Amino acid sequence: MRDSEFFGHVTALAPGKVNLSLRVGPLRPDGYHDVATLYCAVSLYEEVTAAPREDGAITVSLSERSAFTGVEYTDETTGETLLAEVPLDEGNLAHRAAVLLREHLTRTAGVDAATLPGVDLTITKNVPIAGGMGGGSADAAAALVACSALWEAGLSKEQLAELGAELGADVPFAILGGAAVGQGVGDELSPLLTRGELHLVIVPASSGLSTPQVYGTLDEMRERAEVEVDEPVLDQDLVRAVCTADAEMIATLMTNDLQAPAVSKLPSLEDMMDAGMIEGALQGMVSGSGPTVMFLTRDAESAAQLATGLQERTDVWAIPVTAPAPGARLLGHS
């Protein structure tokens, strides 16, 4: 009897991430940008449970245990406030991951798709939605790991990461975890050998930002300022500081080219960063394309105090996390 039939379902976890540095190059002819970034996985995990179904279908649902189910954002064309919810159809990255894995097994491993059971994917969202922390990519990573186990695909993490790159630049990193330098569009990963632990506080925003719109605003700001944009380069002192978990040094070198355009769309982010510095953070910065704000602290005690201080000062939800966190992994069978 196969493990998956005996156990019934498989659950996998995958971490959200922050960018401790994000340098953005000029706009390319294909509409993308080259980046040089330093990814760091944090101890905030998406959870995906894969349960077999006999009809061969792939479905997605959201667990009631989810901390995040949707986020408001402003439509730039109409100015309307809309609600961005997690898609529960073929547009969901976890759904696309399961479809991709099934196609891969059929194409390369000679597996008859008809012999693979369908799968119900249940997502528990603990990473902010549209918050610049790669929550959707973490869903895809966890779905790949869970479905690989359910279907007994026998694929390594590296093979799943290579497959995940077809779904988006952040998916391979969510599978591998830890800390890594990202180049190209963020998908060319160079994992870092790190020691020690970093302590951060994550503050989710009550509204979301569109990543393409934030990049577009950056291009507009640069054009207006007539800035000549060079190819992006990562500060090697920052890379060394992350490898040794030197929080004080990291704080002086953190940078994010997308912060200014994110703040221009949500000025309240500036107030939040100021509040964090007043409450004792070493440094505060928008995470990725925002609007999540992250704060770096000296140690676990400082992170706990900062989270409490921010919640009392601004009435936000502030979440202490550690980094670098491990990549996608099985939680176990049930």
C-alpha positions as CSV (number, residue, x, y, z in Angstrom):
1,M,0.0,0.0,0.0
2,R,1.3,3.5,-0.9
3,D,2.1,5.9,2.0
4,S,-0.3,8.5,0.6
5,E,-3.2,6.0,0.5
6,F,-2.4,4.9,4.0
7,F,-2.0,8.3,5.5
8,G,-4.8,10.1,3.6
9,H,-3.2,13.5,3.3
10,V,0.2,15.3,3.4
11,T,1.0,18.8,4.8
12,A,3.9,21.0,3.8
13,L,5.2,24.3,5.1
14,A,7.0,27.0,3.2
15,P,8.4,30.3,4.5
16,G,7.6,33.9,3.6
17,K,10.6,36.1,2.8
18,V,12.0,39.6,3.2
19,N,14.5,41.4,1.0
20,L,17.3,42.8,3.2
21,S,18.4,44.6,0.1
22,L,16.7,45.2,-3.3
23,R,18.5,47.0,-6.1
24,V,16.5,47.4,-9.3
25,G,18.1,47.9,-12.7
26,P,16.7,49.7,-15.7
27,L,13.4,48.7,-17.4
28,R,14.2,45.9,-20.0
29,P,12.5,45.6,-23.4
30,D,10.4,42.7,-22.1
31,G,8.9,44.9,-19.4
32,Y,10.9,43.3,-16.5
33,H,13.8,44.6,-14.5
34,D,17.1,42.9,-13.5
35,V,17.5,43.0,-9.8
36,A,20.2,42.3,-7.3
37,T,18.6,41.2,-4.0
38,L,19.4,39.5,-0.8
39,Y,16.5,37.1,0.1
40,C,16.1,36.0,3.7
41,A,13.4,33.5,4.6
42,V,11.5,34.2,7.9
43,S,9.7,32.1,10.4
44,L,6.3,32.9,9.1
45,Y,5.0,29.9,7.2
46,E,2.3,29.2,4.6
47,E,0.8,25.7,5.2
48,V,-0.6,23.6,2.3
49,T,-2.4,20.2,2.9
50,A,-2.8,17.9,-0.1
51,A,-5.5,15.3,0.2
52,P,-6.1,12.8,-2.6
53,R,-9.4,12.7,-4.5
54,E,-10.7,10.0,-6.9
55,D,-12.0,12.1,-9.7
56,G,-8.6,13.5,-10.8
57,A,-9.6,17.1,-10.2
58,I,-7.4,19.7,-8.5
59,T,-9.2,22.0,-6.1
60,V,-8.1,24.8,-3.7
61,S,-9.7,26.0,-0.5
62,L,-8.7,28.4,2.3
63,S,-8.4,27.1,5.9
64,E,-10.4,28.8,8.6
65,R,-7.1,29.0,10.5
66,S,-5.8,31.5,8.0
67,A,-4.5,34.7,9.6
68,F,-5.0,36.5,6.2
69,T,-7.8,36.0,3.8
70,G,-7.9,39.3,1.8
71,V,-6.6,42.8,1.6
72,E,-8.0,46.1,0.4
73,Y,-6.3,48.0,-2.4
74,T,-7.0,51.1,-4.5
75,D,-7.7,50.7,-8.2
76,E,-5.4,53.2,-9.9
77,T,-7.8,53.7,-12.9
78,T,-11.0,54.3,-11.0
79,G,-9.8,55.3,-7.5
80,E,-12.1,52.6,-6.1
81,T,-11.2,50.6,-3.0
82,L,-11.4,47.0,-3.9
83,L,-10.8,43.7,-2.0
84,A,-8.1,41.4,-3.2
85,E,-8.9,37.9,-2.1
86,V,-7.0,34.7,-2.5
87,P,-8.1,33.1,-5.8
88,L,-9.5,29.6,-5.3
89,D,-9.4,28.6,-9.0
90,E,-6.8,27.9,-11.7
91,G,-5.3,31.3,-11.0
92,N,-4.0,30.2,-7.6
93,L,-0.3,29.6,-7.6
94,A,-0.7,26.4,-5.5
95,H,-3.2,25.1,-8.1
96,R,-0.8,25.9,-10.9
97,A,2.0,24.2,-9.0
98,A,0.0,20.9,-8.8
99,V,-0.9,21.1,-12.5
100,L,2.7,21.7,-13.4
101,L,4.0,18.9,-11.3
102,R,1.5,16.4,-12.8
103,E,2.4,17.5,-16.3
104,H,6.1,17.1,-15.4
105,L,5.6,13.6,-14.1
106,T,3.6,12.7,-17.2
107,R,6.1,14.2,-19.6
108,T,9.4,13.1,-18.0
109,A,8.8,10.2,-15.8
110,G,6.5,8.2,-18.0
111,V,3.7,8.4,-15.4
112,D,0.2,7.9,-16.7
113,A,-1.7,10.9,-15.4
114,A,-4.8,8.7,-15.0
115,T,-3.0,6.8,-12.3
116,L,-2.3,9.9,-10.2
117,P,-5.2,10.8,-7.8
118,G,-6.6,14.3,-8.0
119,V,-5.8,16.6,-5.1
120,D,-7.7,18.9,-2.7
121,L,-5.3,21.7,-1.6
122,T,-6.1,23.5,1.6
123,I,-4.1,26.6,2.3
124,T,-3.5,28.2,5.7
125,K,-2.3,31.7,5.0
126,N,0.1,33.2,7.7
127,V,2.0,35.4,5.3
128,P,0.4,38.8,4.4
129,I,-1.4,39.0,1.1
130,A,-0.1,41.4,-1.5
131,G,2.5,42.4,1.1
132,G,5.8,41.9,-0.7
133,M,6.7,38.8,1.3
134,G,6.2,36.1,-1.4
135,G,3.1,34.5,0.3
136,G,1.7,33.2,-3.0
137,S,5.1,31.8,-4.0
138,A,5.3,30.1,-0.6
139,D,1.9,28.5,-1.4
140,A,3.3,27.2,-4.7
141,A,6.4,25.9,-3.0
142,A,4.5,24.1,-0.3
143,A,2.1,22.6,-2.9
144,L,5.0,21.2,-4.9
145,V,6.5,19.6,-1.8
146,A,3.1,18.2,-0.6
147,C,2.0,16.9,-4.0
148,S,5.4,15.4,-4.7
149,A,5.1,13.4,-1.5
150,L,1.4,12.5,-2.2
151,W,2.2,11.3,-5.7
152,E,5.5,9.7,-4.6
153,A,7.3,11.6,-7.3
154,G,10.8,11.1,-5.7
155,L,12.0,14.6,-6.7
156,S,14.7,16.4,-4.7
157,K,14.4,19.9,-3.4
158,E,16.7,21.1,-6.2
159,Q,14.5,19.5,-8.8
160,L,11.3,21.0,-7.3
161,A,13.0,24.4,-7.2
162,E,13.9,24.1,-10.9
163,L,10.3,23.3,-11.6
164,G,9.1,26.0,-9.4
165,A,11.0,28.6,-11.4
166,E,8.4,28.2,-14.1
167,L,5.8,29.6,-11.7
168,G,7.7,32.7,-10.6
169,A,11.0,34.1,-9.4
170,D,10.3,33.7,-5.7
171,V,9.1,30.1,-5.8
172,P,12.6,28.4,-5.9
173,F,13.7,30.5,-2.9
174,A,10.6,29.5,-0.9
175,I,11.6,25.8,-1.6
176,L,15.3,26.3,-0.6
177,G,14.9,28.8,2.2
178,G,17.8,30.2,4.2
179,A,19.4,33.3,2.7
180,A,20.4,33.8,-0.9
181,V,21.6,36.3,-3.4
182,G,19.1,36.7,-6.2
183,Q,20.0,38.0,-9.6
184,G,18.3,38.2,-13.1
185,V,14.7,38.8,-12.3
186,G,15.4,37.3,-8.9
187,D,15.4,33.7,-10.0
188,E,19.1,33.2,-10.3
189,L,19.9,32.1,-6.7
190,S,23.2,31.8,-5.0
191,P,22.6,30.3,-1.5
192,L,24.6,31.7,1.4
193,L,26.2,29.8,4.1
194,T,25.0,31.6,7.3
195,R,25.5,31.2,11.0
196,G,23.7,32.8,13.8
197,E,20.1,34.2,13.8
198,L,18.5,37.5,12.9
199,H,15.5,38.9,14.8
200,L,12.9,41.0,12.9
201,V,9.5,42.4,13.5
202,I,7.0,42.2,10.6
203,V,4.1,44.7,10.4
204,P,1.4,43.8,7.8
205,A,-0.4,46.7,6.2
206,S,-4.2,46.9,6.2
207,S,-4.1,47.6,2.4
208,G,-2.2,46.0,-0.4
209,L,0.0,47.2,-3.2
210,S,0.4,45.9,-6.8
211,T,3.9,44.8,-7.5
212,P,3.8,45.8,-11.2
213,Q,2.4,49.2,-10.2
214,V,5.2,49.8,-7.7
215,Y,7.8,49.0,-10.3
216,G,6.0,51.2,-12.8
217,T,6.1,54.1,-10.3
218,L,9.8,53.6,-9.8
219,D,10.3,53.9,-13.5
220,E,8.3,57.1,-13.6
221,M,10.1,58.6,-10.7
222,R,13.5,57.8,-12.3
223,E,12.3,59.2,-15.6
224,R,11.1,62.5,-14.0
225,A,14.4,62.8,-12.1
226,E,16.4,62.0,-15.3
227,V,18.3,59.4,-13.3
228,E,20.7,57.2,-15.3
229,V,20.1,53.7,-14.0
230,D,23.0,51.3,-13.8
231,E,22.9,47.5,-13.6
232,P,22.1,46.5,-10.1
233,V,24.9,45.4,-7.8
234,L,24.6,44.0,-4.2
235,D,26.8,45.4,-1.5
236,Q,29.3,42.6,-0.6
237,D,29.7,44.0,3.0
238,L,26.0,43.4,3.4
239,V,26.4,39.8,2.2
240,R,29.2,39.2,4.7
241,A,27.1,40.8,7.5
242,V,24.2,38.5,6.7
243,C,26.4,35.4,6.7
244,T,27.6,36.3,10.2
245,A,24.3,37.6,11.5
246,D,25.8,41.0,12.3
247,A,22.6,42.9,12.9
248,E,24.3,46.3,13.6
249,M,26.2,46.1,10.3
250,I,23.1,44.9,8.3
251,A,21.1,47.9,9.7
252,T,23.6,50.4,8.1
253,L,23.5,48.6,4.7
254,M,19.9,47.7,4.2
255,T,18.4,49.4,1.1
256,N,15.3,49.0,-1.1
257,D,14.9,50.8,-4.4
258,L,11.1,50.1,-4.3
259,Q,10.6,51.8,-0.9
260,A,10.2,55.4,-2.3
261,P,7.5,54.4,-4.9
262,A,5.8,52.2,-2.3
263,V,5.7,55.2,0.2
264,S,4.5,57.5,-2.5
265,K,1.4,55.3,-2.9
266,L,1.0,54.7,0.9
267,P,2.5,57.7,2.8
268,S,1.5,56.0,6.1
269,L,4.4,53.6,5.6
270,E,6.8,56.4,6.4
271,D,4.9,57.0,9.7
272,M,5.1,53.3,10.6
273,M,8.9,53.2,9.9
274,D,9.4,56.3,12.1
275,A,7.3,54.7,14.9
276,G,9.5,51.6,14.8
277,M,12.7,53.6,15.0
278,I,11.3,55.6,18.0
279,E,10.5,52.2,19.7
280,G,14.1,51.1,19.3
281,A,14.5,49.2,16.0
282,L,18.0,49.2,14.5
283,Q,16.5,49.9,11.1
284,G,13.1,49.9,9.4
285,M,12.3,49.2,5.7
286,V,9.5,48.4,3.3
287,S,9.7,44.7,2.5
288,G,10.1,44.1,-1.3
289,S,7.4,46.0,-3.2
290,G,5.5,46.5,0.1
291,P,3.4,47.4,1.8
292,T,4.6,45.2,4.7
293,V,7.2,47.0,6.8
294,M,10.0,45.1,8.6
295,F,12.2,46.1,11.4
296,L,15.6,44.7,12.3
297,T,16.4,44.4,16.0
298,R,19.4,43.3,18.1
299,D,18.0,40.1,19.6
300,A,14.9,38.2,20.5
301,E,14.1,40.3,23.6
302,S,14.4,43.5,21.6
303,A,12.1,42.1,18.9
304,A,9.4,41.2,21.5
305,Q,9.7,44.6,23.1
306,L,9.5,46.4,19.7
307,A,6.4,44.4,18.7
308,T,4.7,45.2,22.0
309,G,5.7,48.9,21.7
310,L,4.4,49.2,18.1
311,Q,1.1,47.6,19.0
312,E,0.6,49.9,21.9
313,R,1.7,53.0,19.9
314,T,0.0,52.4,16.6
315,D,-2.6,49.7,17.2
316,V,-1.1,47.4,14.5
317,W,-0.4,43.7,14.5
318,A,3.4,43.4,14.9
319,I,4.9,39.9,14.5
320,P,8.4,39.0,15.8
321,V,10.1,36.5,13.5
322,T,13.5,34.9,13.2
323,A,15.7,34.5,10.1
324,P,17.1,32.8,8.1
325,A,14.3,30.1,8.2
326,P,14.4,26.7,6.5
327,G,12.8,26.2,3.2
328,A,9.7,24.2,2.2
329,R,9.4,20.9,4.1
330,L,6.9,18.2,5.0
331,L,5.1,18.7,8.3
332,G,4.3,15.0,8.3
333,H,1.5,12.7,7.2
334,S,-1.9,12.4,8.9
